[in-house]
Amino acid sequence: MEKQQQMPYEKGLDHSLKLLREGYSFIINRKQAFDSNVFETKLLGEKVICLTGSEAAELFYDTEKFKREGAAPEPVKKVLFGDGGVQALDGEAHRHRKAMFMDVMSQEQLARVRDLTEKYWDAAAAAWENRDEIVLYDEINRIFTQTACEWTGIPLGDDEVDTRAGQLQELFESSAEVSMSHLKARRDRSELEDWVKQYIRDVRNETRDVPEHTPLYKFSHHLDHNNEKLDEQTVAVELLNLIRPLVAISVYVVFTALALHEYPNEKEKLHTREEKRLEWFIQEVRRFYPFFPFTAARVNKSFSWNGYEFEEETLTLLDLYGTNHHPGDWNHPETFAPDRFADWDESPFNFIPQGGGEFDLGHRCAGEWVTIDLMKVSLDYIAHKLNYTLPEQDLSYSLAEIPALPASGIRMKNVKRKDTVN
Ligand code: HEM
């Protein structure tokens, strides 16, 4: 029998304010203080277990031990995920819904998304030549909004791009905030859902010709685990679960541009445009820079692990950022070193910027391959197809702010396409 022991715990009534102040470092700071990958704290008056590192990640992704029902905080559910989305499902209902997502992640679909991304990158880069200066973050948001809409099958007029890009950006920027912008983001979500719903009705009433390979068509006709079509609201939520995160890849593209600027030696290594070098670089961007701080689940049935008691229903956070920086899993984790991926063991638990474990059975991000592809296209574009200068600006970002982003959004001047490269 395993000897039971008291889990390290943070004294005090509530530590929510510290979480707001410390942001991405909240779990790391306590992991160091307790010298433990498992500890207990209190957030919003509730006992919460925090986990970090690959061993704990493997535990967290055991779907017998943890469930997602009731785990996401209300503001995140209302703005980021949407009600009724795949993120909060468990068991058979989750597996069935997840299959709907993985079905639109085939090689053909990925090739379509890549082609569309290149098309909109080309159009945008041509237009930038007539401008004195651009803000990369805003521009990539527009490129990815156009890509996401055309890929999923949602019509988007030229005059609509700015509005929809702004609303989608608001969803991932303001979901964690308790502020006026959070209220605005809730309104944006409801407007986006109404916008998508009209096209779902069109598909179902056959009043618009929509190609059968588009996610709009597929999701509108998808039969759920109970063999019934999803209601219109849920289809809208799930289509936005493709569009919203695809647009959010803009955050990683901005960090990619920052890494090219901050690590010129690493940029130099890309000059042959070798596929594997591009891949190592963007993998290191996803490991090194902050995006999702942690993900949440609840204990399914009480169990004991390493002598610690996990009581049924306890809210449990897995530190995504901290696991990617865990000294037990990574050598010199605070050094930006793409070459480390040359001999990465491909464990599904030590490199988890978009969640870990299995795609089909667990909650690992359905869009990880899309993300890698779009980042590679964008890295190659910025590093090899453009000339530009970075004027004086504030490129700093703060680990206390979730989501983190370089303050200037990366301003670029005199952007010109290099005509020698295609
Ligand atoms: C910006 C890059 C992205 C990041 C950082 C990201 C991150 C994440 C994270 C952390 C999770 C939750 C993992 C967990 O709770 O265990 C997740 C789930 C998910 N992501 Fe992504 N994601 C990204 C891009 C995408 C894209 C491009 C798509 C689709 C086109 C997508 C679709 C989804 C879906 C559907 C889920 C829910 C999966 C489930 O609950 O089974 N994501 N993502």
Residues whose N, C-alpha, C, O or C-beta is under 5 A from the ligand:
A	BS01	HEM	V86 Q87 K98 F101 N241 L242 P245 L246 A248 I249 F291 F292 T295 P353 Q354 G355 G356 G362 H363 R364 C365 A366 G367 V370 T371
